[in-house]
Amino acid sequence: MQDIIRRKGVEAVPVMTHPGIEMTGNTVLEAVSDGNVHYNAIKALADRYPTAAATVIMDLTVEAEAFGAEIAFADNEVPAVIGHMLNSAEDIDKLEVPSLKEGRVPQFLKANLLAARNINDRPVLAGCIGPFSLAGRLYDMSEIMMLIYQDPEAAHKLLNKCTDFILKYCVALKETGVNGVMMAEPAAGLMSDDDCNTFSSVYVRRIVEEVQDDNFAVILHNCGNTGHCTKAMLATGSAAYHFGNKIDMVQAIKELPADVLAMGNLDPVSLFMDATPQEMHRATAELLEATKEYPNFVLSSGCDTPPHTPFDNIDAFFNALAEFNAQRK
């Protein structure tokens, strides 16, 4: 990360695995269920594109499934949580923190292990959900927003259990040999800065303090932040911050210390998925120009690129980056 800041050129870490799944001829369902298929997709992308790090699928249902949530699967769609499994403070009291043997957790650990062993020319970044976002999937997103005001004690009890599991998962991910984890906490962007700090950042920081060191980084992703809770994100002490397309990237960078990475934030749907290659190239070039004064900027998508993202658009993204860096030499 410090090397990235010192270099003249800009590095890119788009969050994308789905194009790799298509390159290997597999379905999304196969990749999120089988660690070997998942790894092959990660490796295929690493072989094709000059990313500064390889990333795993941003699947925000893995941890909820481990707790017992019902998940909807489709061949070529991102998995989704069906309904919610908790309805009251009593349900929270009864909730047990699961083991790492539940659901698809072992397959995701396998994918990370294989990637760490076989992708040796760049860091490998695992993925996990954040505590508040997990709590919302277990309790229902609108209901958890009410609970933090009506019964904050119950909310904190649930968040503690979510954090206990995520911490255990992150420790296991670290043991696979990956170099960091991108923690997706988009639901925290629904709260004010103060509430984001109280009901998300405090818990994220607990994980950061336990697992982050010189060889393992926590990258906090919050695509729900429109600029109102960047301060709360910073309170986590993460090594890098990943922003969604709804935020002004330049303003976000200005609020960060110069020694942490600011990553983002090209729209994964309207640009990567739906734009023409020319539009993709232009938007990438414009973002690079806007952020050229900030050595800690890392070019990325605003979130995970969806299935069926055109390769012509990904190529246009990297072509624009190569042209920009060629001018800075």
Buried (B, 14 or more C-beta within 10 A) or exposed (E): BEEBBEEEBBBBBBBBBBBBBBBBEBBBBBBBBBBBBBBBBBBBBBEBBEBBBBBBBBBBBBBBBBBBBEBEBEEBEBBBBEEBBBEEBEBBEEBEBBEBEBBBBEBBBBBBBBBBEBBEEBBBBBBBBBBBBBBBBBBBBEBBBEBBEEBBEBBBBBBBBBBBBBBBBBBBBBEBBBBBBBBBBBBBBBBEBEBBBBBBBBBBBBBBEBBBEEEBBBBBBBBBBBBBBBEBBBBBBBBBBBBBBBBEBBEBBEEBEEEBBBBBBBBBBEBBBBBEBEBBBBBBBEBBEBBEEBBBBBBBBBBBBBBEBBEBBBBBBBBBBEEBBEEEE
